[in-house]
Amino acid sequence: MTEKLLDKEVLMNYVNGEWIEANETTDVINPATGESIIKVPLSSQEDVDQAVKAAKAAQKEWALVPAPMRAEVLFEVGRIMKEKKEHLSKLLTMENGKVLEEARGEVQEGIDMAYYMAGEGRRLFGQTTNAELKDKFAMSVRAPIGVVGLITPWNFPIAIATWKSFPAIVAGNAVVWKPATETPLMANELMKIFIEAGLPKGVLNVVFGSGGTVGDALVNHKDIRVISFTGSNDTGRRIAAKCGEQLKKVSLEMGGKNAVTVMDDADLELAAEGIVWSAFGTSGQRCTACSRVIVHEAVKEDLEQLILKKIKELKIGNGLHDDVKVGPIINKAGLEKIKSYIKIGKDEGAKLIAGGNELTGDEYAAGLYFEPTVFTDATIDMRISQEEIFGPVVSLIPVRSFEEAIEVNNSVEYGLSSSIFTRDVNKVFKAQRDLDTGIVYVNAGTTGAEIHLPFGGTKGTGNGHRDSGVQALDVFTEWKAVYVDYSGKLQRAQIDVE
């Protein structure tokens, strides 16, 4: 499979229209098989400096290209991605491990984003308003910021990259992008697609490497005026602090401890289906994954049995096999973290009713696999109820009322996604008002965001900005107020109004 999909053995950075070899590389490991599939550069600060210099020079010319013409490049990117969808999906599964069905969905998300953001090339709306003085015109317009630094994660290596790069580029910025070292193939493929689509050199530059070297160099570079980051809370907080010192704009999308609430009037079969998909899709390695189920005590046992039944139907294995529904864990560190939380949950007194084990031997021997895991009788104060595990582990927390369910949902430091299953329309509207998350689902799981709506959360999940939707443009543009006085005389605002 590797020979058919890959045409090289070592990836290269792409800077100022040229592929550049790195002095140092590391292996990219397929988590399903343990095999090295390609080598990726470990770049230096000097590599970042070179990329920023190229981006800064290119951005001046790119900003002068009319936005509808900038958008034509994105339309072409979307067309090429659509043409190469199956190839991209298989590569994504190889490097990330998610099942092929999910990989196809992720690539489609990138295609959708290309067409959506290309449409913004004919919008990028500002506002016109009335001036307070005679013979004077007032308006606001969006202006590009300059050079943008993007730091993207391994769990959605092409979707999240498109959420960030497409609005940045259509708005007239130039980009230096650091992908995750675990999943560089999608970055390499997307860069090749941009080249084929006709993006001028220097507008998008890819620099592979570690967060400690390449990421820090981006964050601290004086010529990068905005950082967009998706990743862990600890790293995001450090980035925010560094950007704050430099008065640099920063957009953060970080963790989640997302809950599905199941009320006593819910369709339990539908709820169980939504929980299993949200908790164990992508092996639970999603910021929107369901890791808590807040269930009314009257239906708790029935819901447990339905969840256990559906878990038994999940085949675990290499995501390239069509019958597999749960793939591997991305790396050894992620696997060890999950294992540590199983012990924590047991020690805290939660009841383990499914899973809890690493899968080894036979078909699992070379990869990194963990069973879909369910705890029940968890309480609000347990660490497994509060902390992000980032794996196929879900905890059931029983409650006595709708009001208690809302309180439990909002008790964590995160605020990304939430869900409620109920037939009561009054509870639906109260829930969408009172659930303290950036995304709320009704009678669906905690995953499935669409690209034309804002993506992001409250509290510890982020810092108020959003990926995706038209709101993403706010990250990559500045507002400029413009006043045109055609009175032929000096008019002083707030003074000459009478």
Helices and strands as residue ranges (DSSP letters): H 2-5, E 13-15, E 18-20, E 25-29, E 36-41, H 45-64, H 67-83, H 85-96, H 100-119, G 120-122, E 127-130, E 136-144, E 147-151, H 159-170, E 174-178, H 185-197, E 204-206, I 211-215, H 216-220, E 226-230, H 233-245, E 249-253, E 258-262, H 268-280, G 281-284, E 290-296, H 300-311, H 332-348, E 351-354, E 358-359, G 362-364, E 369-370, E 373-376, H 383-386, E 393-399, H 402-409, E 414-415, E 417-421, H 425-434, E 439-442, E 458-459, G 470-472, H 473-476, E 477-485
